[in-house]
Amino acid sequence: MARRARRGAERLQRIARRADELGELLGEDHDLAVLDAWIAGHSGRRQGAQRIIGRRTAKDLRGLIARRRRKLHRRALRDGRALYGERPKRFVARVDEAWAATRRD
């Protein structure tokens, strides 16, 4: 593969990897949001003779979830700015340039 095409492919792979990592962060945040909602809805409730989850345990878990989500939000914002921080036209042009470089021989 020609040098220019290889560099273009590497740039596209880097963009794709960053987008994938950002998606993973956002996916983890979503999973935690769903878990937090479930805990909120089931704390203190009983199923038969047993509690589904105790109030104190729910409070502790929800605190840990909130702390993790804040960390994820900071990372996602930082990574999102790094990936998409430029104007949309410039981002598209950069991707187009990298793609075009992979198509040249």
MDAnalysis code that builds the backbone (N, CA, C; Angstrom):
import MDAnalysis as mda
import numpy as np

u = mda.Universe.empty(315, n_residues=105, atom_resindex=np.repeat(np.arange(105), 3), trajectory=True)
u.add_TopologyAttr("name", ["N", "CA", "C"] * 105)
u.add_TopologyAttr("resid", np.arange(1, 106))
u.add_TopologyAttr("resname", ["MET", "ALA", "ARG", "ARG", "ALA", "ARG", "ARG", "GLY", "ALA", "GLU", "ARG", "LEU", "GLN", "ARG", "ILE", "ALA", "ARG", "ARG", "ALA", "ASP", "GLU", "LEU", "GLY", "GLU", "LEU", "LEU", "GLY", "GLU", "ASP", "HIS", "ASP", "LEU", "ALA", "VAL", "LEU", "ASP", "ALA", "TRP", "ILE", "ALA", "GLY", "HIS", "SER", "GLY", "ARG", "ARG", "GLN", "GLY", "ALA", "GLN", "ARG", "ILE", "ILE", "GLY", "ARG", "ARG", "THR", "ALA", "LYS", "ASP", "LEU", "ARG", "GLY", "LEU", "ILE", "ALA", "ARG", "ARG", "ARG", "ARG", "LYS", "LEU", "HIS", "ARG", "ARG", "ALA", "LEU", "ARG", "ASP", "GLY", "ARG", "ALA", "LEU", "TYR", "GLY", "GLU", "ARG", "PRO", "LYS", "ARG", "PHE", "VAL", "ALA", "ARG", "VAL", "ASP", "GLU", "ALA", "TRP", "ALA", "ALA", "THR", "ARG", "ARG", "ASP"])
u.atoms.positions = np.array([
    [0.867, -1.185, 0.000],
    [0.000, 0.000, 0.000],
    [0.902, 1.234, 0.000],
    [0.565, 2.197, -0.773],
    [1.367, 3.411, -0.875],
    [1.371, 4.133, 0.468],
    [2.422, 4.871, 0.676],
    [2.605, 5.579, 1.945],
    [1.431, 6.503, 2.278],
    [1.001, 7.262, 1.296],
    [-0.104, 8.215, 1.510],
    [-1.405, 7.475, 1.855],
    [-1.651, 6.389, 1.164],
    [-2.851, 5.588, 1.428],
    [-2.786, 4.994, 2.828],
    [-1.615, 4.530, 3.225],
    [-1.440, 3.957, 4.567],
    [-1.702, 5.008, 5.642],
    [-1.198, 6.211, 5.438],
    [-1.442, 7.292, 6.419],
    [-2.929, 7.631, 6.482],
    [-3.588, 7.666, 5.331],
    [-5.026, 7.928, 5.305],
    [-5.794, 6.853, 6.062],
    [-5.411, 5.600, 5.855],
    [-6.068, 4.489, 6.548],
    [-5.827, 4.578, 8.051],
    [-4.622, 4.950, 8.444],
    [-4.311, 5.089, 9.872],
    [-5.142, 6.206, 10.503],
    [-5.317, 7.311, 9.766],
    [-6.144, 8.409, 10.289],
    [-7.584, 7.962, 10.466],
    [-8.126, 7.247, 9.474],
    [-9.498, 6.748, 9.590],
    [-9.640, 5.767, 10.753],
    [-8.655, 4.905, 10.927],
    [-8.698, 3.954, 12.043],
    [-8.665, 4.678, 13.384],
    [-7.869, 5.731, 13.470],
    [-7.782, 6.510, 14.709],
    [-9.124, 7.185, 15.017],
    [-9.745, 7.768, 13.999],
    [-11.057, 8.404, 14.187],
    [-12.086, 7.354, 14.614],
    [-12.085, 6.211, 13.937],
    [-13.042, 5.145, 14.261],
    [-12.822, 4.626, 15.677],
    [-11.568, 4.459, 16.073],
    [-11.253, 3.965, 17.421],
    [-11.731, 4.961, 18.481],
    [-11.488, 6.244, 18.232],
    [-11.944, 7.261, 19.193],
    [-13.462, 7.284, 19.296],
    [-14.144, 7.162, 18.163],
    [-15.612, 7.136, 18.169],
    [-16.118, 5.902, 18.908],
    [-15.466, 4.768, 18.703],
    [-15.860, 3.539, 19.385],
    [-15.655, 3.669, 20.894],
    [-14.534, 4.228, 21.309],
    [-14.263, 4.417, 22.740],
    [-15.288, 5.363, 23.368],
    [-15.646, 6.401, 22.643],
    [-16.669, 7.327, 23.132],
    [-18.010, 6.599, 23.266],
    [-18.334, 5.774, 22.294],
    [-19.560, 4.989, 22.362],
    [-19.573, 4.049, 23.554],
    [-18.437, 3.463, 23.869],
    [-18.342, 2.576, 25.045],
    [-18.602, 3.354, 26.335],
    [-18.032, 4.553, 26.449],
    [-18.273, 5.381, 27.633],
    [-19.755, 5.714, 27.776],
    [-20.361, 6.113, 26.665],
    [-21.778, 6.474, 26.693],
    [-22.652, 5.255, 26.976],
    [-22.258, 4.106, 26.462],
    [-22.996, 2.878, 26.745],
    [-22.929, 2.492, 28.207],
    [-21.750, 2.621, 28.804],
    [-21.612, 2.327, 30.238],
    [-22.455, 3.292, 31.061],
    [-22.448, 4.559, 30.683],
    [-23.273, 5.542, 31.389],
    [-24.749, 5.161, 31.303],
    [-25.193, 4.764, 30.122],
    [-26.593, 4.359, 29.950],
    [-26.922, 3.153, 30.826],
    [-26.041, 2.166, 30.835],
    [-26.265, 0.980, 31.672],
    [-26.396, 1.371, 33.143],
    [-25.548, 2.273, 33.588],
    [-25.613, 2.717, 34.984],
    [-26.886, 3.506, 35.262],
    [-27.329, 4.289, 34.297],
    [-28.581, 5.040, 34.469],
    [-29.761, 4.083, 34.621],
    [-29.780, 3.023, 33.816],
    [-30.856, 2.023, 33.913],
    [-30.781, 1.309, 35.256],
    [-29.589, 0.926, 35.680],
    [-29.425, 0.272, 36.980],
    [-29.873, 1.191, 38.111],
    [-29.494, 2.460, 38.040],
    [-29.889, 3.423, 39.067],
    [-31.411, 3.542, 39.140],
    [-32.066, 3.599, 38.001],
    [-33.529, 3.690, 37.977],
    [-34.157, 2.434, 38.565],
    [-33.586, 1.276, 38.269],
    [-34.118, 0.025, 38.820],
    [-33.981, 0.017, 40.342],
    [-32.814, 0.400, 40.815],
    [-32.585, 0.433, 42.268],
    [-33.549, 1.408, 42.925],
    [-33.720, 2.575, 42.331],
    [-34.634, 3.580, 42.893],
    [-36.061, 3.034, 42.977],
    [-36.454, 2.271, 41.992],
    [-37.804, 1.735, 41.969],
    [-38.026, 0.522, 42.844],
    [-36.952, -0.126, 43.271],
    [-37.090, -1.358, 44.036],
    [-36.556, -1.273, 45.463],
    [-35.987, -0.171, 45.845],
    [-35.441, -0.094, 47.203],
    [-36.577, -0.057, 48.217],
    [-36.437, -0.852, 49.242],
    [-37.417, -0.899, 50.316],
    [-38.629, -1.760, 49.994],
    [-38.804, -2.180, 48.756],
    [-39.951, -3.014, 48.384],
    [-39.699, -4.459, 48.788],
    [-40.761, -5.138, 49.012],
    [-40.654, -6.544, 49.396],
    [-41.158, -7.436, 48.275],
    [-40.518, -8.574, 48.187],
    [-40.989, -9.615, 47.298],
    [-41.170, -10.836, 48.188],
    [-42.398, -11.113, 48.526],
    [-42.665, -12.150, 49.521],
    [-42.206, -11.653, 50.881],
    [-41.439, -12.454, 51.574],
    [-40.968, -12.091, 52.912],
    [-39.646, -11.334, 52.880],
    [-39.002, -11.278, 51.715],
    [-37.681, -10.655, 51.633],
    [-37.723, -9.318, 50.904],
    [-36.848, -8.424, 51.345],
    [-36.685, -7.155, 50.636],
    [-35.907, -7.408, 49.355],
    [-36.299, -6.713, 48.311],
    [-35.556, -6.823, 47.052],
    [-34.177, -6.185, 47.244],
    [-34.180, -4.992, 47.792],
    [-32.924, -4.305, 48.124],
    [-33.236, -3.319, 49.244],
    [-32.399, -3.329, 50.261],
    [-32.629, -2.449, 51.406],
    [-32.374, -0.992, 51.074],
    [-32.997, -0.126, 51.836],
    [-32.846, 1.321, 51.575],
    [-31.402, 1.788, 51.742],
    [-30.740, 1.314, 52.768],
    [-29.351, 1.740, 53.003],
    [-28.440, 1.251, 51.877],
    [-28.623, -0.004, 51.486],
    [-27.834, -0.554, 50.387],
    [-28.109, 0.229, 49.105],
    [-29.384, 0.518, 48.858],
    [-29.760, 1.286, 47.668],
    [-29.095, 2.654, 47.683],
    [-29.103, 3.303, 48.823],
    [-28.488, 4.629, 48.923],
    [-26.990, 4.549, 48.627],
    [-26.324, 3.559, 49.206],
    [-24.885, 3.392, 48.967],
    [-24.591, 3.100, 47.496],
    [-25.361, 2.184, 46.909],
    [-25.156, 1.844, 45.500],
    [-25.407, 3.043, 44.597],
    [-26.475, 3.766, 44.870],
    [-26.805, 4.924, 44.031],
    [-25.728, 6.002, 44.147],
    [-25.126, 6.138, 45.314],
    [-24.015, 7.085, 45.466],
    [-22.817, 6.678, 44.633],
    [-22.485, 5.384, 44.654],
    [-21.378, 4.884, 43.839],
    [-21.671, 5.045, 42.351],
    [-22.895, 4.771, 41.964],
    [-23.288, 4.927, 40.563],
    [-23.169, 6.385, 40.135],
    [-23.632, 7.284, 40.981],
    [-23.561, 8.719, 40.654],
    [-22.112, 9.163, 40.486],
    [-21.240, 8.679, 41.370],
    [-19.831, 9.060, 41.282],
    [-19.214, 8.533, 39.982],
    [-19.510, 7.287, 39.643],
    [-18.974, 6.711, 38.408],
    [-19.514, 7.441, 37.180],
    [-20.798, 7.782, 37.213],
    [-21.393, 8.487, 36.076],
    [-20.773, 9.871, 35.898],
    [-20.478, 10.574, 36.994],
    [-19.813, 11.882, 36.873],
    [-18.457, 11.737, 36.192],
    [-17.716, 10.697, 36.585],
    [-16.411, 10.452, 35.968],
    [-16.572, 10.135, 34.481],
    [-17.548, 9.296, 34.158],
    [-17.800, 8.965, 32.757],
    [-18.192, 10.198, 31.955],
    [-19.017, 11.067, 32.540],
    [-19.437, 12.293, 31.842],
    [-18.231, 13.169, 31.523],
    [-17.336, 13.324, 32.497],
    [-16.140, 14.153, 32.258],
    [-15.305, 13.577, 31.124],
    [-15.080, 12.263, 31.165],
    [-14.278, 11.625, 30.117],
    [-14.969, 11.720, 28.762],
    [-16.270, 11.481, 28.734],
    [-16.999, 11.524, 27.463],
    [-16.970, 12.930, 26.869],
    [-17.137, 13.948, 27.703],
    [-17.068, 15.322, 27.198],
    [-15.681, 15.640, 26.668],
    [-14.659, 15.230, 27.394],
    [-13.281, 15.469, 26.946],
    [-13.010, 14.755, 25.627],
    [-13.381, 13.483, 25.578],
    [-13.121, 12.698, 24.371],
    [-13.990, 13.176, 23.201],
    [-15.211, 13.569, 23.485],
    [-16.097, 14.083, 22.448],
    [-15.574, 15.376, 21.860],
    [-15.054, 16.239, 22.722],
    [-14.456, 17.490, 22.218],
    [-13.245, 17.206, 21.348],
    [-12.437, 16.235, 21.770],
    [-11.243, 15.895, 20.986],
    [-11.642, 15.325, 19.626],
    [-12.688, 14.533, 19.595],
    [-13.102, 13.902, 18.347],
    [-13.905, 14.843, 17.466],
    [-14.845, 15.572, 18.066],
    [-15.788, 16.386, 17.291],
    [-15.660, 17.884, 17.576],
    [-14.551, 18.301, 18.150],
    [-14.399, 19.684, 18.578],
    [-14.310, 20.703, 17.460],
    [-13.994, 20.260, 16.273],
    [-13.896, 21.200, 15.164],
    [-15.265, 21.385, 14.510],
    [-15.358, 22.344, 13.676],
    [-16.624, 22.602, 12.972],
    [-16.984, 21.378, 12.127],
    [-18.277, 21.088, 12.002],
    [-18.696, 19.902, 11.257],
    [-18.122, 19.829, 9.836],
    [-18.092, 20.946, 9.142],
    [-17.548, 20.930, 7.779],
    [-16.079, 20.513, 7.780],
    [-15.329, 21.006, 8.763],
    [-13.909, 20.662, 8.840],
    [-13.741, 19.175, 9.191],
    [-14.565, 18.673, 10.100],
    [-14.503, 17.259, 10.469],
    [-14.779, 16.381, 9.247],
    [-15.830, 16.701, 8.514],
    [-16.184, 15.931, 7.325],
    [-15.065, 16.027, 6.292],
    [-14.498, 17.219, 6.124],
    [-13.398, 17.390, 5.174],
    [-12.193, 16.535, 5.589],
    [-11.906, 16.486, 6.883],
    [-10.778, 15.691, 7.375],
    [-11.001, 14.201, 7.104],
    [-12.221, 13.733, 7.347],
    [-12.538, 12.331, 7.072],
    [-12.466, 12.067, 5.566],
    [-13.018, 12.991, 4.775],
    [-12.969, 12.842, 3.316],
    [-11.533, 12.788, 2.805],
    [-10.674, 13.652, 3.353],
    [-9.270, 13.668, 2.940],
    [-8.596, 12.341, 3.269],
    [-8.860, 11.836, 4.455],
    [-8.269, 10.558, 4.851],
    [-8.794, 9.432, 3.970],
    [-10.085, 9.438, 3.691],
    [-10.679, 8.415, 2.826],
    [-10.093, 8.493, 1.413],
    [-10.004, 9.715, 0.888],
    [-9.469, 9.889, -0.458],
    [-8.026, 9.394, -0.528],
    [-7.260, 9.622, 0.532],
    [-5.869, 9.172, 0.554],
    [-5.780, 7.653, 0.485],
    [-6.747, 6.959, 1.053],
    [-6.718, 5.497, 1.007],
    [-7.062, 4.973, -0.381],
    [-7.749, 5.784, -1.181],
    [-8.195, 5.358, -2.501],
    [-7.155, 5.634, -3.584],
    [-6.141, 6.438, -3.255],
    [-5.109, 6.774, -4.255],
    [-4.071, 5.677, -4.306],
    [-3.528, 5.486, -5.467],
    [-2.455, 4.489, -5.640],
    [-1.128, 5.143, -5.810],
])
